[in-house]
Amino acid sequence: MPLTKNRPKPMVPVLGRPVIDYVKDAMVSAGLSEIIVTTGYQGEQLVSHVESWNANSRVNQEHTPMGTAGSVKLLSSRLTETFVVGSGDSVASFDIEDLLSSHRESGAKVTMALWEVDDPTEFGIVGLSKVHNGEIDSSICEGYISKFKEKPSSNEAFSNLINAGLYIIEPEVMELVPEGQKYDFSKQLFPDVLERGWPMYAKTVNGIWFDVGNPFELHKAQMALIKKRDGLPFPMPKGEVLPDGSFISESASVSGHISHSVILAGASVNGAAVNSVVMANSRINGVSESSIVGENSIIDSRIQNCVIGDDLHIIIDIENEKR
């Protein structure tokens, strides 16, 4: 919030495209034959958007929240061979085909994509072993999963490898998910698989991964995508990349100061945007510093460390606020 007031999180724009499109692109690049999007909150927007994809895809909408694994369980009749599950609310762009190859070679029931972070305390961490049922070896970045820990304290962190929310799963694993119950992959299903002694594999991925649960991650994600634009499989929007890594959309208008910022389609900056994201058709007449400005909003004052939603007019100076 407030960016999700008018849209589900997978539809939050990143470089002018919904977050979910980055995972979709990675799946299409891997040659997956069908993509099914499971959704609940404000799912109507996703139905309309998925219809625009040039891919064999559809939406399965939940009537009650079923959790990450419970929502996939609803599709059990379609999941008769190895399948891939990806989180639609993370900016992810990496090689799923390589993960599929590792999954087959390892003989695992589940293979998980991992991402390396400096501070693992806000995530679910994964401990790896060189062999199935072996001891944790913190020096490796690929191997069999030996242990999970959700949001460890700094003293509990045995790894800085975190669950990146993309899994390759064999159909029999879903038989462990109870029918009609809310059920979670990382908190319930995967610990159960591990306890049963079924082999689970994991591999640290290259590319881009950002959890956009925090709005300020949108700035980091877009700056990283711009920096790595030549090496990642996504369509860069038309516009200009400045020497400092800023991006100005082809249809944006800038007469003011820009520094480490992303100015999207139809937006204008007459004042200043520093370490900020200015979404489509918004206007910065004042100063936006370390802030995210939603669509169709006007900033006539100075904002700092703020998240501004859609269709707002800010005329007073504010700091450290979401509105």
N, C-alpha and C positions, 0 to 999 in steps of 0.2 A: 504494500500500500504506500502511497495512493495510486501508483501506476497500474495496479490490478483492480482498481475500483470499476473500471469500464471494460476490462478484458481479463481472460484467464492468463496465468503466468506464461504459458507457452506462446502466447500471442504478443508478449512485450517485444517491441521492435529492437533489433540489433543491426546497425548499419542499414536500416530501412526494411529489414526482413524479420519476420517473427522468429523468436528463439528456436522453435521446434524445427524450422527449416534446415538448420545446421545438422541436426541429427538425421533428419530425412535424407539430406544430401549424402551423408556418410553411408547410410543404408543402401541407397540407390547405387552408389559407387561400388559397393560390395556385391552387387548383383542379386540382392534379395528379391524374391518373386512377388511378395505382397506385403503391404504395410497396413497395419490396423492400429488406429489411435484410440486408446481408451480414455474417456474423459467424464467429468462430472460438472464442476463449477463452470458456469457460462459456456457450456459445451456447444451452444448454437454457433458461436463464432468459429470454433474449430471445424465444425461440419462444413460450413461455407468455405473456409480456407482450404481444407483438405481436398475439396472438390476441384480446386484450382490446380492441384499438383498434376504434373505430367508423369504419373506413376499409378500402378495398380494399388489403390488405397481406399480406405473407408474409415468411418468412425463408429465405435461401439460406446454408447453413452450409458453410464451407470445411473440408476434411479436413487440409490443410496450409496454413500462412500464405502468402498470395498477394500481399500488399502492397495498397495502396489502389487502384491501377489494375488490378492483376491480379485482384482479387476482383470488380471490375465487369466485366472482360473475360469472366468466366464466364457473364455474363448477355447476351452479345452477341446471341443469337437474339431476345431480347425488346426490344433497344434499336434500333428501326428508325426512330425520329424523335427530335427534340430531347428531351433528358432532363436531369434535375437530379441532382447528386450532393451530398450533405451529410454532414458528419462527425457521427457519433452520439455522440461523447464531448466535445462542446463545448456550452455553454449558449448557444444562438443563437435570437434572436427578431427577425426583420426581414422586410421586404417582398420576397418572392421574385418576385411578379408584376411589380414594378417592374424587377427585374433581367432578367426574361424580355423585357420590352418593350425595354430597352436593348440586349439581345443581338440581337434581331431587327433593330433599327434600324442597328446597327453592321455587320452582315454578318459577324460574327466566327464562328470555328469553336469557340471557347471563350470564355466570359465568367466572370470570377472575382469573388466578393464580397471586398471589402477592408475592413479595420478600421484606424483610426488609433490609434497607441500613442505614449507618451512615450519608451519605451526599446525600440527594435526589435531589439536584439542577441540576443534569445532566440527570434526568429521568422524566417520566410522573408519578405523584403521584396520589393516590386514597384516598378519604375520605370515611369512612364507618359509617354506622348506624346500630343499633340493629334491627330496623324495616324498612320496605319499606317506603320511603319518610320521614324518620326521620332526626334528627339532627346528625351532625358528632360527633362521639365519638372516640377521638384519642387513647383511652386506649384499643380498641378491635383490634383483628387481623383477624377477620372473620365477615362478615355481608353484608348488602345491600349497594350498592354503592350510595353515595349521591352527590359526586363531583369529577371532574377531574381537574388537572392542569398540563400543560406541562412545564417541566424545570423551576420550580419556583425559585425565589430568596430565600435566607435564611429567609427573613422576610415573604415571602408568603407561605412557606412550612407549611401546616396544618397537614402533615402526613409524616412519613418516610417509608411508604409502597408504592412500585412502581409496575407498570405493568410489569410482567415477560414475556409477549409475548406468553401466552398460554391461549386459550379461548375455552369454550364450548358454542355452539350457536344453537338456534332453527332455523329451515329453514325459518320461516316467517321474521326473522330479515334481511335476505339478500334481501327481497323485497324492502327494503329502499335504497339499493345501486343502483344508476342510471346505466342504460345499457350503455356500451361502454365508460365509463368515468374513468379516474384515480381517485381512491377513497381510503381513508385511514381508517383503523379501529379506531385507538386511537384518531385521530384528527377530524374525521368527523362522522363516523358511530356511535360510542359509545356515543358521546355527543348528537346525534340526538335521540338515543334510550332513554337516560336519560331524555331528554326534553319532550318526549312523555309520560313519566311516566311509561314506561314499567319496570318491576322489573329486576334489574341487581345485581348479587351476586358476592362476591369475597372472596378468602380464601388464607391466607399466607401459603406457602408450605415449607416443609422441604426437605432436599436433597442438591442439588448443582444447582446454577444458576449464570452464568457469561455472560455478554454482551461482545463479543470479537470484538466490533467495534474499540477498542483500542488494538493494538498488544500486549502491555505489560500485558493486562489482560490474555493473553495466559499462561504466567508464573504462575500467581495466580491461574488460573483455574486448571492447571495440578497439581500443588502442593496440591490443595484442594482435587482433585480427588484421588490422591495417599494417602492422609491422611485418607480419608473416604472410601477407596477401599473395606473394608469388609462389609460396610453397604449399598452399592449402587449397583443397578442391571446393571453393565456393565463389559465386559470382560477385565481384567487387562492384558496388554501384558507381555510376559515372560521377566524376568529380575530381577535385584536386587534393593531392596529399602534400602537405607542407613539410619543410625540412625537419620540423620538430615532431612530426608524426601526426599532426592534426589533419582532419579531413573536412573538406567543404564540398557539400553536394553540388552538382552541376546546376540545380535549380535554386540553390540558396543565395542569399545576398549578404555580403559582408563589407561594411565600411568602417567597422571599429577594430578592436584588438582581439586577436585569437591566439591562444597558447594552450597546447596539449588538449585540444577540445575536438568534439565531433559535432558538426553542424549539418543536420539532415535536410531532406527535400523541402523546399518552400520556406525554410526558416530564414531569419535575418538577424544579424548582429550589428547594431549601430553603436552600442556601447562596448562592453568587453565580456569575453567568455574565456575563463581560465580553468583548466582541469575540469571541464564540464561537458555534458551531453545536452545538446539542444535538439529536441525531437521535431518532427515534421510540422511546419507552418507556425512555429512559435517565434516570438520576437524578443530580443534582448536589447532594450533601449538603455537599461542601467548596466549593472555588473552582476555576472553569474560566476561565482568562484567555488570550485569543488562541489558542484551541484548537478542534479539531473532535472531537466525541465521537460515535462510531458508535452503532448501535442496541443497545438492551437492555444497556447498560453502567451501572456505578455508580461515581461518583467520590466517595470519602470523604476525599480529601486535597486538596492544592493542585496543579494542573497549569498550566503556562505554556508557550506555543508548542509544544503537543503535538498529535499526531494519535492518537486512541484508536480501535481497531477495535471490532467488535461483540462483545457477550457477555463483557465484561471487568469485573473489579472492581479498582479502583485504590485502594490504601490507604496509599501512601507519596507524599510530595511529589516530583514529577518536573518536569523542564524540558527543552525542546528534544529531545523524543523521539517516535518513532513506534513504537507497540506494539499 
